[in-house]
């Protein structure tokens, strides 16, 4: 069994006042409230193990909250750092090019666009360096396009229509 040195957290008067205000205030994230409760109990002299049982966190998490307060203050102890997230695969110009391609007729020999065909053609036509099917699916979904359904894609008329003398359509030429 590991033994830990006793964690002593000494909150400043301003920080303690801010924590109490946060707990009495309106709606907060659950994890922020639990961290605030843990800090208040640590500053009251309770051990990390006891605090962990009271607020239903692990003792490791309670010790980490205390260390983050000592190193970075209240803001660092209560809130997580902003995470970078993944960069978007397609920039706006790539998206526009792909949408324009999908609104045109499919390649020779193809009856309609499919997600796989769009991904392959976008790379083949050098609209994008590389793109996956899921990226294309999400792009189409965001623009409410369903190119495999003809009525949902804008296409110009390629054949003229002929009308009879009585005004009804006769068909295509």
C-alpha positions in Angstrom: 0.0 0.0 0.0 1.3 3.4 -0.9 1.5 6.2 1.6 1.0 9.8 0.5 2.2 12.9 2.3 -0.8 14.7 3.7 -2.1 17.2 1.2 -2.6 20.6 2.9 -4.6 23.1 0.9 -4.9 26.6 2.3 -7.6 28.6 0.4 -7.3 32.4 0.4 -10.3 34.3 1.8 -11.2 35.5 -1.7 -11.0 32.0 -3.1 -13.1 30.5 -0.3 -15.7 33.3 -0.8 -15.7 32.6 -4.6 -16.2 28.8 -4.0 -19.1 29.4 -1.7 -20.7 31.8 -4.1 -20.3 29.3 -6.9 -21.9 26.6 -4.9 -24.8 28.8 -3.9 -25.2 30.2 -7.4 -27.1 28.9 -10.3 -26.5 26.0 -12.6 -23.0 24.7 -12.8 -21.3 21.7 -14.4 -21.3 18.7 -12.0 -17.5 18.3 -12.2 -16.9 21.9 -11.3 -19.2 21.6 -8.2 -17.5 18.4 -7.1 -14.1 20.0 -7.5 -15.3 23.0 -5.5 -16.6 20.8 -2.7 -13.4 18.8 -2.7 -11.3 22.1 -2.3 -13.4 23.4 0.5 -13.1 20.1 2.4 -9.4 19.9 1.8 -8.9 23.4 3.1 -10.9 22.4 6.2 -8.2 19.8 7.0 -9.8 16.6 5.8 -7.6 13.9 4.2 -7.9 13.2 0.5 -9.3 9.8 1.3 -12.1 11.2 3.4 -12.9 13.9 0.9 -13.0 11.3 -1.9 -15.6 9.3 0.0 -17.7 12.5 0.7 -17.8 13.8 -2.8 -17.6 10.4 -4.6 -14.3 10.9 -6.4 -11.2 8.9 -6.3 -8.6 9.9 -3.8 -6.2 10.4 -6.7 -8.6 12.8 -8.3 -8.9 14.8 -5.0 -5.1 15.0 -4.7 -4.9 16.2 -8.3 -7.4 18.9 -7.6 -5.4 20.0 -4.6 -2.2 20.1 -6.5 -3.7 22.0 -9.4 -4.9 24.6 -6.9 -1.4 24.9 -5.4 0.2 25.3 -8.8 -2.3 27.3 -10.8 -4.9 28.7 -8.4 -8.7 28.4 -8.3 -9.3 28.7 -12.0 -6.8 25.8 -12.8 -8.3 23.6 -10.0 -11.9 24.0 -11.1 -11.8 24.1 -14.8 -10.0 22.0 -17.5 -7.7 23.4 -20.1 -9.1 24.0 -23.5 -8.4 21.0 -25.7 -7.2 21.6 -29.2 -9.5 19.2 -31.1 -8.9 17.9 -34.6 -8.3 20.2 -37.5 -11.1 20.2 -40.1 -10.3 17.8 -43.0 -11.9 20.1 -45.6 -11.5 23.9 -45.7 -14.4 26.0 -47.1 -13.0 26.1 -50.7 -12.7 22.3 -50.8 -16.3 21.9 -49.5 -17.6 24.3 -52.2 -15.7 22.4 -55.0 -17.1 19.1 -53.9 -20.7 20.4 -53.6 -20.4 22.0 -57.1 -19.1 18.6 -58.5 -22.0 16.8 -56.9 -24.6 19.2 -58.3 -23.3 18.4 -61.8 -23.9 15.2 -63.7 -22.1 12.1 -62.5 -19.1 10.8 -64.5 -19.6 9.0 -67.8 -20.9 5.5 -67.2 -22.4 6.3 -63.8 -26.2 6.6 -63.3 -25.9 8.6 -60.1 -23.4 9.9 -57.5 -22.6 7.7 -54.5 -20.6 8.6 -51.4 -17.8 6.3 -52.6 -17.8 7.8 -56.1 -17.8 11.4 -54.8 -14.7 10.6 -52.6 -12.9 8.9 -55.5 -13.8 11.6 -58.0 -12.8 14.5 -55.7 -9.3 13.0 -55.3 -9.1 12.0 -59.0 -10.1 15.6 -60.1 -7.6 17.0 -57.6 -10.2 19.0 -55.8 -8.7 17.7 -52.5 -5.5 15.8 -51.7 -7.4 13.1 -49.9 -10.8 12.6 -48.4 -12.7 9.7 -46.8 -16.3 8.5 -47.3 -17.4 9.6 -43.8 -16.2 13.1 -44.4 -18.1 13.3 -47.7 -21.2 11.8 -46.0 -21.1 14.5 -43.3 -20.5 17.2 -45.8 -23.6 16.1 -47.9 -25.7 15.7 -44.8 -24.8 19.3 -43.7 -26.0 20.6 -47.0 -29.0 18.4 -47.1 -27.9 16.8 -50.3 -28.8 13.3 -51.4 -27.2 12.9 -54.8 -28.4 9.3 -55.1 -31.9 10.7 -55.3 -32.3 12.7 -58.5 -35.0 15.0 -57.3 -32.7 16.4 -54.5 -29.9 17.5 -56.8 -29.9 20.6 -58.9 -29.3 19.8 -62.5 -29.8 21.8 -65.7 -32.1 20.5 -68.4 -30.1 18.9 -71.2 -33.1 18.1 -73.5 -35.7 20.5 -74.6 -39.4 19.7 -74.1 -41.9 19.8 -76.9 -45.5 20.9 -76.3 -48.5 19.9 -78.3 -50.9 22.5 -79.7 -53.3 21.8 -76.9 -50.7 22.8 -74.3 -49.8 19.4 -72.9 -46.3 18.1 -72.9 -45.5 15.6 -75.8 -42.3 14.3 -74.3 -38.6 14.8 -74.9 -36.8 15.1 -78.2 
